[in-house]
Amino acid sequence: MTVTILDWFIAIVICFLILFGTFFIFSTSIGLIRLPDVYTRSHAASKGATLGVASILLGTFIYFLYFKSELSSSLILGIIFILLTLPVAGHMIARAAYNSGVPLWDKSVKNELEKKKEQSQEQ
């Protein structure tokens, strides 16, 4: 079995995607520990986990497609599911926290939802 330049290129792309995903998952875990309030933690968790898990699944999909000649529909569905649900879940968790009265960080500059809440109460 001969190894071509295309094989090396695909292997490098797969390694890059998996390392890229690992970096984002690692940065998500640091963000969950270091960030000050539930809103910034929710942002870090939803964005980092979405990019991290999706890129790892994409790297795995490319590996199975190219090296094993298998089309994994479960990986495609997993990627689509992650890309659709994680950002929405992060947004809904932050919105529920705001509506429950969880305070913002002391050094927060803007509170756009407060303006919308006041406008809806006036109507």
C-alpha positions as a Markdown table, in Angstrom:
| # | Residue | x | y | z |
|---|---|---|---|---|
| 1 | Met | 0.0 | 0.0 | 0.0 |
| 2 | Thr | 1.5 | 3.3 | -1.1 |
| 3 | Val | 0.9 | 6.5 | 0.8 |
| 4 | Thr | 0.2 | 9.5 | -1.5 |
| 5 | Ile | 0.5 | 13.2 | -0.9 |
| 6 | Leu | -3.3 | 13.4 | -0.7 |
| 7 | Asp | -3.3 | 10.8 | 2.1 |
| 8 | Trp | -0.9 | 13.0 | 4.0 |
| 9 | Phe | -2.9 | 16.1 | 3.3 |
| 10 | Ile | -6.1 | 14.5 | 4.5 |
| 11 | Ala | -4.4 | 13.2 | 7.6 |
| 12 | Ile | -3.1 | 16.7 | 8.4 |
| 13 | Val | -6.6 | 18.2 | 7.9 |
| 14 | Ile | -8.0 | 15.5 | 10.3 |
| 15 | Cys | -5.4 | 16.2 | 12.9 |
| 16 | Phe | -6.0 | 20.0 | 12.6 |
| 17 | Leu | -9.7 | 19.6 | 13.1 |
| 18 | Ile | -9.3 | 17.3 | 16.1 |
| 19 | Leu | -6.7 | 19.6 | 17.7 |
| 20 | Phe | -8.8 | 22.7 | 16.9 |
| 21 | Gly | -11.8 | 21.0 | 18.6 |
| 22 | Thr | -9.7 | 20.0 | 21.6 |
| 23 | Phe | -8.4 | 23.6 | 21.9 |
| 24 | Phe | -12.0 | 25.0 | 22.0 |
| 25 | Ile | -13.2 | 22.4 | 24.5 |
| 26 | Phe | -10.2 | 23.2 | 26.7 |
| 27 | Ser | -10.8 | 26.9 | 26.4 |
| 28 | Thr | -14.5 | 26.3 | 27.3 |
| 29 | Ser | -13.5 | 24.5 | 30.5 |
| 30 | Ile | -11.2 | 27.3 | 31.5 |
| 31 | Gly | -13.9 | 29.8 | 30.7 |
| 32 | Leu | -16.4 | 28.0 | 32.9 |
| 33 | Ile | -14.0 | 28.1 | 35.8 |
| 34 | Arg | -12.6 | 31.7 | 35.3 |
| 35 | Leu | -15.5 | 33.8 | 34.0 |
| 36 | Pro | -17.4 | 35.8 | 36.7 |
| 37 | Asp | -21.2 | 35.3 | 36.1 |
| 38 | Val | -23.7 | 32.9 | 34.6 |
| 39 | Tyr | -24.1 | 34.9 | 31.4 |
| 40 | Thr | -20.5 | 34.9 | 30.4 |
| 41 | Arg | -20.1 | 31.3 | 31.4 |
| 42 | Ser | -23.1 | 30.4 | 29.2 |
| 43 | His | -21.5 | 32.3 | 26.3 |
| 44 | Ala | -18.2 | 30.4 | 26.7 |
| 45 | Ala | -19.9 | 27.1 | 27.1 |
| 46 | Ser | -22.2 | 27.4 | 24.1 |
| 47 | Lys | -19.7 | 28.8 | 21.6 |
| 48 | Gly | -16.7 | 26.8 | 22.6 |
| 49 | Ala | -18.5 | 23.5 | 23.0 |
| 50 | Thr | -20.3 | 24.0 | 19.6 |
| 51 | Leu | -17.0 | 24.7 | 17.7 |
| 52 | Gly | -15.1 | 22.0 | 19.7 |
| 53 | Val | -17.5 | 19.1 | 19.4 |
| 54 | Ala | -18.5 | 19.9 | 15.8 |
| 55 | Ser | -14.9 | 20.1 | 14.6 |
| 56 | Ile | -14.0 | 16.8 | 16.4 |
| 57 | Leu | -17.0 | 15.1 | 14.8 |
| 58 | Leu | -16.1 | 16.6 | 11.4 |
| 59 | Gly | -12.5 | 15.3 | 11.7 |
| 60 | Thr | -13.9 | 11.9 | 12.6 |
| 61 | Phe | -16.3 | 12.0 | 9.7 |
| 62 | Ile | -13.6 | 12.8 | 7.3 |
| 63 | Tyr | -11.4 | 10.0 | 8.7 |
| 64 | Phe | -14.1 | 7.4 | 8.2 |
| 65 | Leu | -15.1 | 8.7 | 4.8 |
| 66 | Tyr | -11.6 | 8.8 | 3.4 |
| 67 | Phe | -9.6 | 6.1 | 5.1 |
| 68 | Lys | -12.3 | 3.6 | 5.9 |
| 69 | Ser | -14.6 | 4.4 | 2.9 |
| 70 | Glu | -17.6 | 4.5 | 5.2 |
| 71 | Leu | -20.2 | 7.2 | 5.1 |
| 72 | Ser | -21.3 | 7.7 | 8.7 |
| 73 | Ser | -24.8 | 9.3 | 8.7 |
| 74 | Ser | -24.8 | 9.3 | 12.5 |
| 75 | Leu | -21.8 | 11.6 | 12.6 |
| 76 | Ile | -23.5 | 14.0 | 10.1 |
| 77 | Leu | -26.6 | 14.0 | 12.3 |
| 78 | Gly | -24.5 | 14.5 | 15.4 |
| 79 | Ile | -22.8 | 17.6 | 13.8 |
| 80 | Ile | -26.2 | 19.0 | 12.7 |
| 81 | Phe | -27.7 | 18.4 | 16.1 |
| 82 | Ile | -24.8 | 20.0 | 17.9 |
| 83 | Leu | -24.8 | 23.1 | 15.6 |
| 84 | Leu | -28.5 | 23.6 | 16.1 |
| 85 | Thr | -29.1 | 22.8 | 19.7 |
| 86 | Leu | -26.0 | 24.1 | 21.7 |
| 87 | Pro | -26.3 | 27.8 | 20.8 |
| 88 | Val | -30.1 | 27.7 | 21.4 |
| 89 | Ala | -29.6 | 26.0 | 24.7 |
| 90 | Gly | -27.0 | 28.5 | 25.8 |
| 91 | His | -29.3 | 31.4 | 24.9 |
| 92 | Met | -32.2 | 29.9 | 26.7 |
| 93 | Ile | -30.2 | 29.2 | 29.9 |
| 94 | Ala | -29.0 | 32.8 | 29.9 |
| 95 | Arg | -32.5 | 34.1 | 29.3 |
| 96 | Ala | -34.0 | 32.0 | 32.0 |
| 97 | Ala | -31.3 | 33.2 | 34.4 |
| 98 | Tyr | -32.1 | 36.8 | 33.6 |
| 99 | Asn | -35.8 | 36.3 | 34.0 |
| 100 | Ser | -35.2 | 34.5 | 37.3 |
| 101 | Gly | -33.3 | 37.6 | 38.6 |
| 102 | Val | -29.7 | 36.3 | 38.6 |
| 103 | Pro | -27.6 | 39.4 | 38.8 |
| 104 | Leu | -25.1 | 40.5 | 36.2 |
| 105 | Trp | -21.4 | 40.9 | 37.0 |
| 106 | Asp | -20.6 | 44.1 | 38.8 |
| 107 | Lys | -18.5 | 45.4 | 36.0 |
| 108 | Ser | -21.0 | 44.7 | 33.2 |
| 109 | Val | -21.4 | 47.7 | 30.9 |
| 110 | Lys | -24.7 | 47.1 | 29.0 |
| 111 | Asn | -28.0 | 45.5 | 29.9 |
| 112 | Glu | -30.0 | 45.4 | 26.7 |
| 113 | Leu | -32.7 | 43.2 | 28.1 |
| 114 | Glu | -33.5 | 45.8 | 30.8 |
| 115 | Lys | -34.5 | 48.3 | 28.1 |
| 116 | Lys | -36.7 | 45.7 | 26.4 |
| 117 | Lys | -38.2 | 44.7 | 29.8 |
| 118 | Glu | -39.1 | 48.4 | 30.6 |
| 119 | Gln | -40.6 | 48.9 | 27.1 |
| 120 | Ser | -42.8 | 45.8 | 27.4 |
| 121 | Gln | -44.0 | 47.0 | 30.9 |
| 122 | Glu | -44.9 | 50.4 | 29.5 |
| 123 | Gln | -47.2 | 48.8 | 26.9 |
